[in-house]
Each structure stands twice: as C-alpha cells, then as structure tokens.
Amino acid sequence: MVQFSIVTINRNNLAGLIKTYASIAAQTYQHFRWIVMDGASTDGCVEWLDNVQDARAEITSERDKGLYDAMNKGLASAVTTPGYTLFLNSGDTFHDADVLKQVAYAIQAAGSVPRYVYGDYCLEDAAGKLTPVAGKAISHLHLGMPTSHQAMYFENQRLSTVRFRDEYKLSADYCMIIEFVSGIDLSEEILRLPITLCNFDSTGISQTRRFDALKEDRVIRQRFLKHSALRAGALYFMHFLHTHSKIWRAPSSS
C-alpha cells in the first residue's frame, strides 16, 4: 500500500485553503497525511484549521521566513514516514477525486521503485477556467520545470536528502528538482504519467516576478547544471522572449 504525505503551505488564503482541503477530503484513496504549514495567518485560517475534524491533519501555524522556508518545514515533517510527498498549496486542487488512487496504482505497478512521479496539470484562472498543460520529458530539465510542483510526487527517502534552497526566492522548486533527480536512474526511477493530476491556482502569478524568476533560473543552471555563462544566458534570453510574447498575445486570446 502506497502512503502519501500531502503538504499544504498557506498564509492568509482562507478561501483557497478550504478549497484545497475539500479536494483532498474528496479523494477516493485515503492513505495519506495532510501536513499544513500555516504562516500565522490573520484572516481566519487559524480558527478554521482549529475546527478541522480530521485525524489525518497535522497542523502547524507559526511565523516563517517565506514560502520556501515553510515548504522546508513541511518537507522535514513529510519524510518522517515512508511513501511519497506532494506539495499542494492553498488554492491548488487535485484534478479529480481519483488522482491519488491512480498515482498509487501506477507506483505499485511499476517494475522498480520510482523515486520521482509526475504528470500533466491544468492552470486555473480567477474565473475557474482550466487550461491543460502537458508535462515535459525529464531530459528537458535544463529548459525548465518538467511540470508544476503540484503534479510531482517525491519518494520520501530520496526527498530527505534535499531541501528548497531559500536563497532563491522564486525558483527554489526548480533547483530542488534538479538536485533531487541528480544521480538517479532516469529510465528506471522516474515515472511519467499521461494523466492530468492537479489544477494549479495561477491567480497569484505576476509577470514581473516571472522575469525575476528567469534570472534565478539562469544562476541555477550555471551552479547546478554546470552550464557555461553563454549557454545559461542564451536560455535566459529565449525564455525572456517567450514570456514577452505571451504578454503581447494575452489581450487577443481573452
């Protein structure tokens, strides 16, 4: 039986937190822990969490140093038990009620123990519109994230050896994935699922922050993928132009 640790990071997002928990509680596969790291919210989240009657819920509310500090706290708790960890933050949801069941069955059916499991996802806008996004081959990791982190499952023994490097304020998840898969057998220990696993709440995405994230990505590629300054710069420029083109097209696509 596959066990999951679902880590939810939250701060002052009561509506998103309730939405995420409803999605978790609706899963047909119930072998999981729900680890909530709340950043001392002041909008009613703490009071709502105090009233959650769920034996699987492990709730902490305290000040933190930011998103990735909170994610590291959740990671440290998650890896204390065997199984797989998913980071599903407030506002994010499972794509449907059978996602955990499908992931568990796929892991059990795999020929060897997968260390990293991932699939497709949907971007969800403020109006609830879902835009499907396909996961990318792990061999393209040098180009960026293979999928959203809400569609990734990390084997806990391996996960215990890494952390989110919070010197990167926007791209620590990309850095962590690079370090996580480094040294593992990409053909035997990575399981890519051709199904949509989550709906990623995109309402908090800022284009300005996206450009800042691209700068961090460039530094990460040089430091952890050993790219030359020229290669890392070329990839930065490519992503910069791509992001600009999406902004330019946005009004006509609405």
BELRA-V427859 format. One record per residue. N is the residue number from 1. RES is the residue in one letter. SS is DSSP state (H for helix, E for strand, C for the rest). BURIAL is I if it has 16 or more other C-alpha atoms within 10 Angstrom, else O. D_CENTER is the distance of its C-alpha to the mean C-alpha in Angstrom with 1 decimal. Layout:
N,RES,SS,BURIAL,D_CENTER / N,RES,SS,BURIAL,D_CENTER
This chain:
1,M,C,O,23.1 / 2,V,C,I,19.3 / 3,Q,C,I,17.8 / 4,F,E,I,14.3 / 5,S,E,I,12.9 / 6,I,E,I,10.6 / 7,V,E,I,9.6 / 8,T,E,I,10.0 / 9,I,E,I,10.6 / 10,N,E,I,13.5 / 11,R,C,I,16.4 / 12,N,C,I,19.1 / 13,N,C,I,17.3 / 14,L,H,I,19.4 / 15,A,H,O,19.3 / 16,G,H,I,15.5 / 17,L,H,I,15.5 / 18,I,H,I,18.3 / 19,K,H,O,16.7 / 20,T,H,I,13.5 / 21,Y,H,I,16.0 / 22,A,H,O,18.3 / 23,S,H,I,15.8 / 24,I,H,I,15.1 / 25,A,H,O,18.8 / 26,A,C,O,19.7 / 27,Q,C,I,18.2 / 28,T,C,O,21.1 / 29,Y,C,I,19.8 / 30,Q,C,O,20.1 / 31,H,C,O,19.7 / 32,F,E,I,16.9 / 33,R,E,I,16.6 / 34,W,E,I,14.9 / 35,I,E,I,14.3 / 36,V,E,I,14.5 / 37,M,E,I,14.6 / 38,D,E,I,16.6 / 39,G,C,I,17.9 / 40,A,C,I,21.5 / 41,S,C,I,21.2 / 42,T,C,O,24.5 / 43,D,C,O,24.1 / 44,G,C,O,24.7 / 45,C,H,I,21.3 / 46,V,H,I,23.0 / 47,E,H,O,25.9 / 48,W,H,O,23.9 / 49,L,H,I,21.9 / 50,D,H,O,25.3 / 51,N,C,O,26.4 / 52,V,C,O,23.7 / 53,Q,C,O,25.7 / 54,D,C,O,23.3 / 55,A,C,O,24.0 / 56,R,C,O,20.4 / 57,A,E,I,19.2 / 58,E,E,O,19.1 / 59,I,E,O,19.1 / 60,T,E,I,19.5 / 61,S,E,I,20.4 / 62,E,C,O,21.4 / 63,R,C,O,21.3 / 64,D,C,I,18.8 / 65,K,C,O,18.7 / 66,G,C,O,15.6 / 67,L,H,I,11.9 / 68,Y,H,I,11.3 / 69,D,H,I,14.4 / 70,A,H,I,13.2 / 71,M,H,I,9.9 / 72,N,H,I,12.6 / 73,K,H,I,14.8 / 74,G,H,I,12.4 / 75,L,H,I,11.8 / 76,A,H,O,15.6 / 77,S,H,O,16.3 / 78,A,H,I,14.1 / 79,V,C,I,15.8 / 80,T,C,O,19.2 / 81,T,C,O,19.3 / 82,P,C,O,19.1 / 83,G,C,I,16.6 / 84,Y,E,I,12.9 / 85,T,E,I,9.9 / 86,L,E,I,7.0 / 87,F,E,I,4.9 / 88,L,C,I,6.3 / 89,N,C,I,7.8 / 90,S,C,I,11.4 / 91,G,C,I,12.2 / 92,D,C,I,9.5 / 93,T,E,I,11.2 / 94,F,E,I,11.9 / 95,H,C,I,13.8 / 96,D,C,I,16.9 / 97,A,C,I,18.4 / 98,D,C,O,18.5 / 99,V,H,I,15.0 / 100,L,H,I,14.9 / 101,K,H,I,18.5 / 102,Q,H,I,17.9 / 103,V,H,I,15.3 / 104,A,H,I,17.7 / 105,Y,H,O,20.6 / 106,A,H,I,19.2 / 107,I,H,I,18.5 / 108,Q,H,O,22.0 / 109,A,H,O,23.6 / 110,A,C,O,22.3 / 111,G,C,O,25.2 / 112,S,C,O,23.6 / 113,V,C,O,20.8 / 114,P,C,I,17.5 / 115,R,C,I,15.4 / 116,Y,E,I,12.3 / 117,V,E,I,11.8 / 118,Y,E,I,10.1 / 119,G,E,I,11.4 / 120,D,E,I,11.9 / 121,Y,E,I,10.7 / 122,C,E,I,12.6 / 123,L,E,I,12.7 / 124,E,E,I,14.5 / 125,D,C,I,17.1 / 126,A,C,O,19.2 / 127,A,C,O,21.7 / 128,G,C,O,19.4 / 129,K,C,O,19.8 / 130,L,E,I,17.3 / 131,T,E,O,17.1 / 132,P,E,O,16.0 / 133,V,E,O,14.2 / 134,A,C,O,14.8 / 135,G,C,I,12.7 / 136,K,C,I,14.7 / 137,A,C,O,16.6 / 138,I,H,I,15.4 / 139,S,H,O,18.8 / 140,H,H,O,17.6 / 141,L,H,I,15.1 / 142,H,H,I,17.6 / 143,L,H,I,17.2 / 144,G,C,I,13.6 / 145,M,C,I,10.0 / 146,P,C,I,10.8 / 147,T,C,I,8.4 / 148,S,C,I,5.4 / 149,H,H,I,2.0 / 150,Q,H,I,3.5 / 151,A,H,I,6.2 / 152,M,E,I,6.1 / 153,Y,E,I,8.6 / 154,F,E,I,10.1 / 155,E,E,I,13.8 / 156,N,H,I,14.8 / 157,Q,H,O,17.9 / 158,R,H,O,16.3 / 159,L,H,I,13.4 / 160,S,C,I,16.2 / 161,T,C,O,17.5 / 162,V,C,O,14.8 / 163,R,C,I,13.3 / 164,F,C,I,11.6 / 165,R,C,I,14.7 / 166,D,C,I,15.1 / 167,E,C,O,18.0 / 168,Y,C,I,15.5 / 169,K,C,I,14.8 / 170,L,C,I,12.6 / 171,S,C,I,11.4 / 172,A,H,I,10.9 / 173,D,H,I,7.4 / 174,Y,H,I,9.6 / 175,C,H,I,12.3 / 176,M,H,I,10.7 / 177,I,H,I,10.0 / 178,I,H,I,13.5 / 179,E,H,I,15.0 / 180,F,H,I,13.4 / 181,V,H,I,14.9 / 182,S,C,O,18.0 / 183,G,C,O,21.0 / 184,I,C,O,19.8 / 185,D,C,O,21.5 / 186,L,C,O,19.6 / 187,S,C,O,22.0 / 188,E,C,O,22.1 / 189,E,C,I,18.9 / 190,I,E,I,16.2 / 191,L,E,I,16.0 / 192,R,E,I,15.1 / 193,L,E,I,15.5 / 194,P,E,O,17.3 / 195,I,E,I,16.0 / 196,T,E,I,13.8 / 197,L,E,I,11.2 / 198,C,E,I,9.7 / 199,N,E,I,10.9 / 200,F,E,I,8.9 / 201,D,E,I,11.2 / 202,S,C,I,12.4 / 203,T,C,O,15.4 / 204,G,C,O,14.3 / 205,I,C,O,14.1 / 206,S,C,O,17.2 / 207,Q,H,O,18.9 / 208,T,H,O,20.5 / 209,R,H,O,17.3 / 210,R,H,I,16.2 / 211,F,H,I,19.4 / 212,D,H,O,18.9 / 213,A,H,I,15.5 / 214,L,H,I,17.6 / 215,K,H,I,20.0 / 216,E,H,I,17.5 / 217,D,H,I,16.4 / 218,R,H,I,20.1 / 219,V,H,I,20.6 / 220,I,H,I,17.8 / 221,R,H,I,19.3 / 222,Q,H,I,22.7 / 223,R,H,O,21.8 / 224,F,H,O,19.6 / 225,L,C,I,20.5 / 226,K,C,O,24.1 / 227,H,C,I,24.5 / 228,S,C,O,27.7 / 229,A,H,O,27.9 / 230,L,H,O,29.3 / 231,R,H,O,26.6 / 232,A,H,I,23.7 / 233,G,H,I,25.7 / 234,A,H,O,26.3 / 235,L,H,I,22.6 / 236,Y,H,I,22.1 / 237,F,H,O,25.0 / 238,M,H,O,23.8 / 239,H,H,I,20.4 / 240,F,H,O,22.5 / 241,L,H,O,24.8 / 242,H,H,O,22.2 / 243,T,H,O,20.6 / 244,H,H,O,24.2 / 245,S,H,O,25.1 / 246,K,H,O,22.4 / 247,I,H,O,23.8 / 248,W,H,O,27.3 / 249,R,H,O,26.7 / 250,A,H,O,24.9 / 251,P,H,O,28.2 / 252,S,H,O,29.7 / 253,S,H,O,26.8 / 254,S,C,O,26.6
